[in-house]
Amino acid sequence: MVYSKVKEDIKKKAGEKTNIPKAALKSSEKISEKIEKEAGLIDSYEFSSGTMPISINIARKEDEFVPIYEVSIASISKNTEVILEKIREELIEKVNLGMVDILSTKETGIIEKEFTETINTLIRKYFPDANDKTTEFLTSYLIQKSLGMGSIEILLDDKNLEEVAINNAQEPVWVYHIKHGWLKTNIKVLSEDQIRHYSNMIGRRIGRQITILEPLMDANLETGDRVNATLEPISSKGNTITLRKFAAKPWTMTDFIKTNTISVSAAALIWLAIEYELSILFTGGTGTGKTSLLNVCSVFFPPNQRIISIEDTRELQLPTFLHWVPMVTRLPNPEGKGEVSMLDLLVNSLRMRPDRVVVGEIRRKREADVLFEAMHTGHSVYATLHADDTRETITRLTNPPIDVPKTMLPAISLIVVMYRNRRTGIRRIFQISEILPDSETNILIQLDIKSGKLKHVNKSKSLIDTLRLFTGFSKEQLNRNLKEKEEVLIWLVKQNINTVNEVGRVMAEYYTDKESIMKKVKKNKQFR
C-alpha cells in the first residue's frame, strides 16, 4: 500500500545518520501521521505463521462501516504468488492427500518430511536460484495453502484475535480483535463446498460428523479452541464456521489489577473467602468476562486440596501443579447415545472426594440442586451464572428454570458480578455482595460508573462473622490478613508476575511458607 511504503521510507531516512535538522525530521513524522490518517490506518503489526512473516493492517475504507483487517504475506510478490499457485496445483496432482492423514500429520510436523521431496523438486524447477532459507519459507507457504484450512490458519496464528467467523462464501471472513472488536478481513473462502469440506475435516478430527441430517456441530479441538459449524439450509445464507480461540496467555489477577478490572482490596476480599473455603457465585452478562474472573480467582486455591472442574467447553486453566481434575461434558452421538451431562459429572464429582468443585455455568434446576446439596454437605463450590447484578442473580436462582428454594441461598457466601460498559466495551467488577442468613443480600463493594472505581458501600453483616466462626480469628486479625494479602497483590503487579503458573506458585508458597514470601514482599525482592 502507498501509505505503508511512504511511512517505511520516512522511518528509514529518519534513522540514518544525516545532517537533516530535527525540525525536518519532526515534519516528516507529521507527514507520515497525516498519510496514515488520510489512508484510514488504525493499527498495524506483524507476526509469524510457521516460518511465514505476516503483516496486518487494520484500516477504515470508504463505503465500509467496519474497519478492514488486511492480511499480507511479506516478501511474496504478485508474480511469485502466481508461480506458487502453479506449484500448488502440481503438488496436489502428484501427491494423493487423504484428509485424515493430513490432520494427524499436520500436528506432529511429519507432513513437512513426507512431502518435502516433492515440494523441493517443484521449487527447484520454478525457483532454481532459491537458497535453503527461501526454500523453507516457500515450503511453509505451499503447505499452508494446500493443506488444512488454508488462509484461515493464518488468522488462527494471530494472538490478537479471539474469534474467526466464516458466514458464507459470498462475504469475507470476519474476525473479533481484542482491541478493535469485529472486523472484516480481505480473506474469502472459495465456495460453500469448501466451507463444508472444512467442517467435515474438523469433525473427522474429533470423531464427530456434520451432515444434512445433523446440520449442527459444536465441538472442542485438542488445542482448546471451540468450533461451531452449521450447514445450509439451517443457516439460510450459506454454510458457517465459528472458531473461538483458546487464550494463548490466560488472564491473571495481576492483569486484572493492572487494567483496573478489579481493585486490590476487592481481590484481597475474594482471596480471603476462597482461602477459607467459602462458596462464591461469579455472575455477569454475556461477554462480561465472568469465566475469565473464575479462572483468575482459581489460582487462590491451596495446593494441598483436590479440585474438580466441570465445564461444557474447556476454558479454565489452573496452575499445572495443583491437584486438579478437569472434566468436560459430552453431547450424544447421532443415535442419541453416549451423552455425559453436567448433572452426570456433578453427581460423579462428589464421589471423587473433592475439596473444591468448580462449575462452568449453572443453567438448569437439576444442576443447581446438586450444586447446593454439595455446598450444604461441606464442599466449597465456585460457579458462573448469567445475571447483570446481584438482584437479578437472586431472581434467576429462585425462579424457573433454576428454581432453587430461597432458604438454600445462604450456602453461597459471596456473589461477584462482572460488568461490560456497553458504550466503551471496558470490563470491570460491578458488585461484590454477601448473602445474609435470611437470604437477603448486602452489597459490600459497588462500581462507580462515572469514575470507574470500586467503592466500599456497606459494612459486612454476615461474611466477616462467618469467617470468624470458621477460623477463630478476631476482626483485627482478619483485617491484618486482608492487609497482608493486599501487599502480596501489589507486589505481584510491581514484579510483573503475570502467568497462571507464576501467580499460582506465589500462592502455593504463601500457603506453605508465608514468612518467606512476606519477606520478599516487604523488601520488594524478585520471586525467583
C-alpha positions as CSV (number, residue, x, y, z in Angstrom):
1,M,0.0,0.0,0.0
2,V,1.2,3.5,-0.8
3,Y,1.0,4.9,2.7
4,S,2.9,1.9,4.2
5,K,5.7,2.4,1.7
6,V,6.0,6.2,2.4
7,K,5.9,5.5,6.2
8,E,8.8,3.0,5.9
9,D,10.8,5.3,3.7
10,I,10.4,8.2,6.2
11,K,11.3,6.0,9.2
12,K,14.4,4.7,7.3
13,K,15.6,8.2,6.4
14,A,14.9,9.4,10.0
15,G,17.1,6.6,11.4
16,E,20.1,7.3,9.1
17,K,23.0,9.5,10.2
18,T,22.3,12.6,8.1
19,N,22.5,16.3,8.5
20,I,18.8,16.7,8.3
21,P,17.6,19.1,11.1
22,K,15.4,17.8,13.9
23,A,12.6,20.1,12.8
24,A,12.7,18.5,9.3
25,L,12.5,15.0,10.9
26,K,9.6,16.1,13.0
27,S,7.9,17.5,10.0
28,S,8.5,14.1,8.2
29,E,6.9,12.3,11.2
30,K,3.9,14.6,10.9
31,I,3.6,13.9,7.2
32,S,3.7,10.2,8.0
33,E,1.0,10.6,10.6
34,K,-1.1,12.6,8.1
35,I,-0.7,10.0,5.4
36,E,-1.8,7.3,7.9
37,K,-4.8,9.4,9.0
38,E,-5.9,10.1,5.4
39,A,-5.4,6.5,4.5
40,G,-7.6,5.5,7.5
41,L,-4.9,3.3,9.1
42,I,-5.9,2.3,12.7
43,D,-3.3,-0.3,13.6
44,S,-0.6,-2.4,12.0
45,Y,1.6,-5.2,13.3
46,E,3.4,-8.4,12.2
47,F,3.6,-12.0,13.4
48,S,4.8,-15.4,12.1
49,S,2.6,-18.2,10.8
50,G,5.0,-21.1,10.7
51,T,8.1,-19.6,9.0
52,M,6.0,-17.0,7.1
53,P,6.2,-13.4,8.2
54,I,2.6,-12.0,8.1
55,S,1.8,-8.3,8.0
56,I,-1.5,-6.9,9.3
57,N,-3.0,-3.5,8.5
58,I,-6.3,-2.5,10.1
59,A,-7.8,0.5,8.3
60,R,-11.1,2.3,7.6
61,K,-12.1,2.3,4.0
62,E,-14.7,4.3,2.0
63,D,-18.2,2.8,2.0
64,E,-17.3,0.3,4.7
65,F,-18.9,0.6,8.1
66,V,-16.4,-1.5,10.0
67,P,-12.6,-1.4,9.7
68,I,-10.9,-3.9,7.3
69,Y,-8.3,-6.4,8.7
70,E,-5.9,-6.8,5.8
71,V,-3.6,-9.8,5.7
72,S,-0.5,-9.8,3.6
73,I,2.4,-12.3,3.4
74,A,5.7,-10.3,3.5
75,S,8.2,-11.0,0.6
76,I,5.6,-12.5,-1.7
77,S,5.1,-10.5,-4.9
78,K,2.2,-10.9,-7.2
79,N,4.4,-12.7,-9.8
80,T,5.8,-15.1,-7.2
81,E,2.2,-15.8,-5.9
82,V,1.2,-16.8,-9.5
83,I,4.1,-19.2,-9.8
84,L,3.4,-20.7,-6.3
85,E,-0.2,-21.3,-7.3
86,K,1.1,-23.4,-10.3
87,I,3.4,-25.3,-7.9
88,R,0.5,-25.9,-5.6
89,E,-1.7,-27.3,-8.4
90,E,1.1,-29.7,-9.5
91,L,1.7,-30.7,-5.9
92,I,-2.0,-31.7,-5.5
93,E,-1.8,-33.7,-8.8
94,K,1.4,-35.5,-7.7
95,V,0.5,-36.3,-4.1
96,N,-2.6,-38.2,-3.1
97,L,-3.8,-36.3,0.0
98,G,-6.3,-38.0,2.4
99,M,-7.8,-35.5,4.9
100,V,-7.4,-37.9,7.9
101,D,-3.7,-38.3,7.2
102,I,-3.4,-34.5,6.8
103,L,-5.0,-33.9,10.1
104,S,-2.9,-36.4,12.0
105,T,0.4,-35.5,10.4
106,K,0.0,-31.7,10.5
107,E,0.0,-31.6,14.2
108,T,3.2,-33.6,14.6
109,G,5.2,-31.9,11.8
110,I,5.6,-35.2,9.9
111,I,3.8,-33.7,6.9
112,E,6.7,-31.5,6.0
113,K,9.0,-34.5,5.9
114,E,6.5,-36.6,3.9
115,F,6.1,-34.0,1.2
116,T,9.4,-32.2,1.3
117,E,11.0,-34.1,-1.6
118,T,8.1,-33.4,-3.9
119,I,7.9,-29.7,-2.9
120,N,11.6,-29.2,-3.1
121,T,11.7,-30.7,-6.6
122,L,8.9,-28.3,-7.7
123,I,10.6,-25.3,-6.1
124,R,14.0,-26.1,-7.8
125,K,12.1,-26.3,-11.1
126,Y,10.5,-22.9,-10.8
127,F,13.0,-21.1,-8.5
128,P,16.4,-22.6,-9.4
129,D,18.3,-19.8,-7.6
130,A,16.5,-20.2,-4.2
131,N,18.7,-20.8,-1.2
132,D,17.8,-23.0,1.8
133,K,16.1,-20.3,3.8
134,T,13.9,-19.2,0.8
135,T,13.1,-22.9,0.1
136,E,12.0,-23.4,3.7
137,F,9.8,-20.3,3.5
138,L,8.2,-21.3,0.2
139,T,7.6,-24.9,1.6
140,S,5.7,-23.4,4.6
141,Y,3.7,-21.2,2.2
142,L,2.7,-24.1,0.0
143,I,1.8,-26.4,2.8
144,Q,-0.3,-23.7,4.4
145,K,-2.0,-23.0,1.1
146,S,-2.6,-26.7,0.2
147,L,-3.5,-28.4,3.4
148,G,-5.7,-27.8,6.4
149,M,-7.8,-24.7,6.3
150,G,-5.6,-22.6,4.0
151,S,-5.5,-18.9,4.8
152,I,-7.9,-19.3,7.8
153,E,-4.9,-20.9,9.6
154,I,-3.0,-17.6,9.3
155,L,-5.9,-16.0,11.3
156,L,-5.7,-18.7,13.9
157,D,-2.0,-17.8,14.5
158,D,-2.8,-14.1,15.3
159,K,-2.8,-13.9,19.1
160,N,-4.8,-10.7,18.9
161,L,-7.8,-12.5,17.6
162,E,-10.5,-14.1,19.8
163,E,-12.9,-15.3,17.1
164,V,-12.8,-16.2,13.5
165,A,-16.2,-16.4,11.7
166,I,-17.0,-17.7,8.2
167,N,-20.6,-16.7,7.4
168,N,-20.8,-17.9,3.9
169,A,-18.7,-18.0,0.6
170,Q,-20.2,-14.7,-0.7
171,E,-18.8,-12.4,2.0
172,P,-15.3,-12.1,3.6
173,V,-14.3,-13.9,6.7
174,W,-14.9,-11.8,9.9
175,V,-12.6,-11.7,13.0
176,Y,-13.1,-10.4,16.5
177,H,-10.0,-8.4,17.5
178,I,-9.0,-8.0,21.2
179,K,-8.6,-4.2,20.7
180,H,-10.8,-3.4,17.8
181,G,-13.8,-5.7,18.1
182,W,-15.4,-7.2,14.9
183,L,-13.5,-6.6,11.7
184,K,-13.9,-7.7,8.1
185,T,-10.9,-9.4,6.5
186,N,-9.6,-9.5,3.0
187,I,-9.8,-13.3,3.0
188,K,-12.7,-15.2,1.4
189,V,-13.5,-18.9,1.2
190,L,-13.9,-20.0,-2.4
191,S,-17.2,-21.8,-2.2
192,E,-19.9,-23.3,0.0
193,D,-18.4,-26.7,-0.7
194,Q,-15.1,-25.5,0.6
195,I,-16.7,-24.4,3.9
196,R,-18.5,-27.8,4.2
197,H,-15.2,-29.5,3.5
198,Y,-13.5,-27.6,6.3
199,S,-16.4,-28.6,8.7
200,N,-16.1,-32.3,7.7
201,M,-12.3,-32.1,8.2
202,I,-12.7,-30.7,11.7
203,G,-15.4,-33.2,12.5
204,R,-13.3,-36.2,11.5
205,R,-10.5,-35.0,13.7
206,I,-12.7,-35.1,16.8
207,G,-14.8,-38.1,15.9
208,R,-17.9,-36.0,15.0
209,Q,-19.8,-35.6,11.8
210,I,-21.9,-32.9,10.2
211,T,-24.5,-33.9,7.6
212,I,-27.8,-32.8,6.2
213,L,-29.5,-34.9,8.9
214,E,-27.1,-33.5,11.6
215,P,-26.5,-29.9,10.3
216,L,-25.2,-28.5,13.6
217,M,-21.8,-29.2,15.2
218,D,-20.4,-27.8,18.4
219,A,-17.0,-29.2,19.4
220,N,-13.7,-28.6,21.1
221,L,-10.3,-29.2,19.4
222,E,-7.4,-30.6,21.3
223,T,-5.9,-27.1,21.4
224,G,-8.8,-25.9,23.4
225,D,-10.3,-23.9,20.5
226,R,-14.0,-24.2,20.2
227,V,-15.7,-24.8,16.8
228,N,-19.3,-24.3,15.8
229,A,-20.5,-25.2,12.3
230,T,-23.8,-25.1,10.6
231,L,-25.0,-26.2,7.1
232,E,-27.5,-24.6,4.8
233,P,-30.5,-24.5,4.7
234,I,-30.4,-24.3,8.5
235,S,-28.2,-21.2,8.1
236,S,-30.1,-19.8,5.1
237,K,-27.3,-17.5,3.7
238,G,-24.8,-20.4,3.5
239,N,-22.6,-22.7,5.5
240,T,-20.9,-21.3,8.6
241,I,-17.9,-22.0,10.8
242,T,-17.2,-20.1,14.0
243,L,-13.8,-20.7,15.7
244,R,-13.4,-19.4,19.2
245,K,-9.7,-19.3,20.0
246,F,-8.3,-20.6,23.3
247,A,-6.4,-17.8,25.0
248,A,-2.6,-18.3,24.4
249,K,-2.0,-16.4,27.7
250,P,-4.9,-16.6,30.2
251,W,-5.7,-13.6,32.3
252,T,-4.3,-13.5,35.8
253,M,-5.1,-11.4,38.9
254,T,-2.0,-9.3,38.1
255,D,-3.6,-8.4,34.7
256,F,-7.0,-7.7,36.3
257,I,-5.4,-5.3,38.8
258,K,-3.2,-3.6,36.2
259,T,-6.2,-2.9,33.9
260,N,-8.3,-1.7,36.8
261,T,-10.8,-4.6,36.2
262,I,-10.6,-5.2,40.0
263,S,-9.2,-3.2,42.9
264,V,-6.6,-4.6,45.2
265,S,-8.9,-4.5,48.2
266,A,-11.7,-6.4,46.3
267,A,-9.2,-9.0,45.1
268,A,-8.0,-9.5,48.7
269,L,-11.5,-10.0,49.9
270,I,-12.2,-12.7,47.3
271,W,-8.9,-14.3,48.1
272,L,-9.7,-14.4,51.8
273,A,-13.1,-16.0,51.1
274,I,-11.5,-18.6,48.8
275,E,-8.7,-19.4,51.3
276,Y,-11.2,-20.3,54.0
277,E,-13.4,-22.4,51.7
278,L,-16.5,-20.1,51.3
279,S,-18.6,-20.7,48.2
280,I,-18.8,-18.0,45.6
281,L,-21.0,-17.3,42.5
282,F,-19.5,-15.3,39.7
283,T,-22.2,-13.7,37.6
284,G,-22.5,-11.2,34.7
285,G,-24.0,-10.7,31.3
286,T,-22.8,-12.3,28.0
287,G,-19.2,-11.3,27.2
288,T,-18.5,-9.6,30.6
289,G,-15.7,-11.9,31.5
290,K,-17.2,-13.9,34.3
291,T,-15.5,-17.2,33.2
292,S,-12.2,-15.3,33.0
293,L,-12.8,-14.0,36.5
294,L,-13.5,-17.5,37.8
295,N,-10.2,-18.7,36.2
296,V,-8.3,-15.7,37.7
297,C,-9.6,-16.4,41.2
298,S,-9.0,-20.2,40.9
299,V,-5.2,-19.6,41.5
300,F,-6.1,-18.8,45.1
301,F,-6.9,-22.5,45.8
302,P,-4.4,-24.1,48.2
303,P,-2.0,-26.7,46.6
304,N,-3.0,-29.4,49.1
305,Q,-6.6,-29.7,48.1
306,R,-8.4,-31.6,45.4
307,I,-10.2,-29.6,42.7
308,I,-12.8,-31.0,40.3
309,S,-13.8,-28.7,37.4
310,I,-16.9,-29.3,35.3
311,E,-17.5,-27.5,32.0
312,D,-19.4,-27.7,28.7
313,T,-16.4,-26.2,27.0
314,R,-12.9,-26.4,28.4
315,E,-12.0,-22.8,29.3
316,L,-10.4,-23.0,32.8
317,Q,-6.6,-23.0,33.0
318,L,-5.3,-23.6,36.5
319,P,-1.6,-23.9,37.6
320,T,-0.2,-27.2,36.5
321,F,1.0,-28.2,39.9
322,L,-2.5,-28.1,41.6
323,H,-4.3,-31.3,42.4
324,W,-6.8,-30.6,39.6
325,V,-9.1,-32.9,37.7
326,P,-10.7,-31.1,34.7
327,M,-13.9,-32.8,33.3
328,V,-15.9,-31.9,30.2
329,T,-19.5,-32.8,29.2
330,R,-20.2,-34.8,26.1
331,L,-23.0,-34.5,23.6
332,P,-24.9,-37.6,22.4
333,N,-23.9,-39.2,19.2
334,P,-26.2,-39.2,16.1
335,E,-28.0,-42.2,17.5
336,G,-28.7,-40.2,20.7
337,K,-26.4,-42.3,22.8
338,G,-23.2,-41.6,24.8
339,E,-24.2,-38.3,26.4
340,V,-22.4,-37.2,29.6
341,S,-24.3,-34.3,31.0
342,M,-23.2,-31.7,33.6
343,L,-25.5,-33.4,36.1
344,D,-23.8,-36.7,35.5
345,L,-20.4,-35.1,36.1
346,L,-21.6,-33.2,39.2
347,V,-23.0,-36.3,40.8
348,N,-19.9,-38.3,39.9
349,S,-17.6,-35.5,41.2
350,L,-19.0,-35.8,44.7
351,R,-17.7,-39.4,44.8
352,M,-14.2,-38.2,44.0
353,R,-13.5,-36.6,47.4
354,P,-13.2,-33.1,46.1
355,D,-12.3,-30.1,48.4
356,R,-13.4,-27.7,45.7
357,V,-15.9,-28.1,42.9
358,V,-15.7,-25.6,40.0
359,V,-18.7,-25.5,37.6
360,G,-18.6,-23.6,34.3
361,E,-22.2,-22.4,34.3
362,I,-25.4,-23.2,36.1
363,R,-28.3,-23.4,33.7
364,R,-30.9,-25.9,35.0
365,K,-32.7,-26.9,38.2
366,R,-31.2,-30.3,38.5
367,E,-27.6,-29.0,38.2
368,A,-28.4,-26.2,40.8
369,D,-30.0,-28.8,43.2
370,V,-26.9,-31.0,43.1
371,L,-24.6,-27.9,43.5
372,F,-26.4,-26.6,46.5
373,E,-26.5,-30.0,48.0
374,A,-22.7,-30.1,47.6
375,M,-22.5,-26.8,49.4
376,H,-24.7,-28.0,52.3
377,T,-22.6,-31.2,52.7
378,G,-19.4,-29.2,53.2
379,H,-17.9,-28.8,49.7
380,S,-16.7,-25.4,48.5
381,V,-18.3,-24.6,45.2
382,Y,-17.5,-21.9,42.6
383,A,-19.7,-21.4,39.6
384,T,-20.9,-18.9,37.0
385,L,-24.4,-17.7,36.1
386,H,-25.8,-15.2,33.6
387,A,-27.2,-12.2,35.5
388,D,-26.4,-8.5,35.3
389,D,-26.4,-7.6,39.0
390,T,-27.0,-9.1,42.5
391,R,-30.7,-8.6,42.4
392,E,-31.1,-10.4,39.1
393,T,-28.8,-13.2,40.3
394,I,-31.2,-13.9,43.2
395,T,-34.2,-13.7,40.8
396,R,-32.6,-16.1,38.3
397,L,-31.7,-18.6,41.1
398,T,-35.1,-18.6,42.7
399,N,-37.3,-18.7,39.6
400,P,-37.7,-21.3,36.7
401,P,-35.7,-22.8,35.1
402,I,-33.3,-23.0,38.0
403,D,-35.9,-22.5,40.8
404,V,-33.7,-23.0,43.9
405,P,-35.6,-22.6,47.2
406,K,-34.7,-19.2,48.7
407,T,-33.9,-20.8,52.0
408,M,-30.9,-22.6,50.4
409,L,-29.2,-19.4,49.2
410,P,-27.2,-18.6,52.3
411,A,-24.9,-21.6,51.3
412,I,-23.4,-19.1,48.9
413,S,-21.2,-16.6,50.8
414,L,-20.4,-14.1,48.0
415,I,-21.8,-13.0,44.7
416,V,-19.2,-11.3,42.4
417,V,-20.8,-9.6,39.4
418,M,-18.8,-8.7,36.2
419,Y,-19.9,-5.8,34.0
420,R,-19.1,-4.6,30.5
421,N,-19.7,-1.0,29.6
422,R,-21.9,-1.1,26.6
423,R,-20.6,2.2,25.3
424,T,-16.8,1.7,25.7
425,G,-16.6,-2.1,26.0
426,I,-14.5,-1.9,29.2
427,R,-14.9,-4.8,31.6
428,R,-15.0,-4.2,35.4
429,I,-16.1,-5.9,38.6
430,F,-19.5,-4.4,39.2
431,Q,-20.6,-5.6,42.6
432,I,-19.4,-7.9,45.4
433,S,-22.3,-8.9,47.7
434,E,-22.8,-11.2,50.6
435,I,-26.0,-13.3,51.1
436,L,-27.4,-12.9,54.6
437,P,-28.8,-15.8,56.8
438,D,-32.4,-14.6,55.8
439,S,-31.5,-15.0,52.1
440,E,-31.4,-11.2,51.5
441,T,-28.3,-9.6,50.0
442,N,-25.9,-6.9,51.2
443,I,-23.8,-5.1,48.6
444,L,-20.3,-4.6,50.0
445,I,-18.5,-3.2,47.0
446,Q,-20.0,-1.3,44.1
447,L,-18.6,0.2,40.9
448,D,-18.9,3.9,40.4
449,I,-19.6,4.0,36.7
450,K,-18.5,7.7,36.2
451,S,-15.1,7.3,38.0
452,G,-14.6,3.7,37.0
453,K,-13.6,2.9,40.6
454,L,-14.8,0.3,43.1
455,K,-16.1,1.7,46.3
456,H,-16.9,0.0,49.7
457,V,-20.6,1.0,50.2
458,N,-21.7,-1.2,53.2
459,K,-20.1,-3.0,56.1
460,S,-20.3,-6.8,56.2
461,K,-23.3,-8.2,58.2
462,S,-22.5,-11.9,57.5
463,L,-19.2,-12.6,55.7
464,I,-16.9,-11.4,58.5
465,D,-18.9,-13.2,61.1
466,T,-18.8,-16.4,59.1
467,L,-15.0,-16.2,58.6
468,R,-14.6,-15.5,62.4
469,L,-16.7,-18.6,63.1
470,F,-14.7,-20.9,60.8
471,T,-11.2,-19.5,61.6
472,G,-11.4,-18.3,65.2
473,F,-9.8,-15.0,64.1
474,S,-10.8,-11.7,65.7
475,K,-11.9,-8.8,63.5
476,E,-8.4,-7.3,63.9
477,Q,-6.7,-10.5,62.8
478,L,-9.0,-10.7,59.7
479,N,-8.2,-7.1,58.9
480,R,-4.4,-7.8,59.2
481,N,-4.9,-10.8,57.0
482,L,-6.6,-8.7,54.3
483,K,-3.9,-6.1,54.5
484,E,-1.2,-8.8,54.1
485,K,-3.0,-10.1,51.0
486,E,-3.2,-6.6,49.5
487,E,0.6,-6.3,50.0
488,V,1.1,-9.5,48.1
489,L,-1.2,-8.5,45.3
490,I,0.6,-5.1,44.9
491,W,3.9,-6.9,44.9
492,L,2.7,-9.2,42.1
493,V,1.9,-6.1,40.0
494,K,5.3,-4.4,40.8
495,Q,7.2,-7.6,39.9
496,N,5.0,-8.2,36.8
497,I,4.3,-11.8,37.8
498,N,1.5,-12.4,35.4
499,T,1.3,-16.0,34.2
500,V,-1.0,-18.6,35.7
501,N,1.8,-20.8,36.9
502,E,3.9,-17.9,38.3
503,V,1.0,-16.4,40.2
504,G,0.0,-20.0,41.3
505,R,3.5,-20.6,42.7
506,V,3.3,-17.4,44.7
507,M,0.0,-18.5,46.2
508,A,1.4,-22.0,46.9
509,E,4.4,-20.5,48.7
510,Y,2.1,-18.2,50.6
511,Y,0.2,-21.2,51.9
512,T,3.2,-23.3,52.7
513,D,5.9,-20.8,53.7
514,K,4.2,-17.5,54.3
515,E,7.2,-16.0,56.2
516,S,9.5,-16.4,53.2
517,I,7.1,-14.9,50.7
518,M,6.2,-11.9,53.0
519,K,10.0,-11.1,53.4
520,K,10.2,-10.8,49.6
521,V,7.0,-8.7,49.5
522,K,8.3,-6.3,52.3
523,K,11.6,-5.8,50.6
524,N,10.1,-5.9,47.0
525,K,12.5,-8.7,46.0
526,Q,12.1,-10.8,42.9
527,F,10.2,-14.1,43.4
528,R,12.9,-16.3,41.8
